[in-house]
């Protein structure tokens, strides 16, 4: 009986861990809905700038370096200081853009929900190089 209980507990932990991992990975379809908030200023599926820089191929890009976009001095300096867009830095930035890069031109207040950010990340990863 103890063995069966231990086995059931172990299987439950593995199952819940897999569900948690998938939740952290995000859902690209749900991310497309979140991206609608961003689409006023950004595109993700092409390399064209709008009011904001293109987010096409964002991951691995040094902040403030997309060609043809006029960044704030603060964003350029953040890039020179080592800010490279990866899931962790994007999450920090999206929580509070003005706190992460003081002086950024981005007027967006940020996303507070980690699930929205994970979903947006999954969406943007579709357009990574």
Secondary structure, 3 states (H helix, E strand, C coil): CHHHHHHHHHHHHHHHHHHHHHHHHCCHHHHHHHHCCCCCCCCCCCCCCCCCCCCCCCCCCECCCCCCCCCCHHHHHHHHCCCECCHHHHHHHHHCHHHHCCCCCCCCCCCCCHHHHHHHHHHHHCCCC
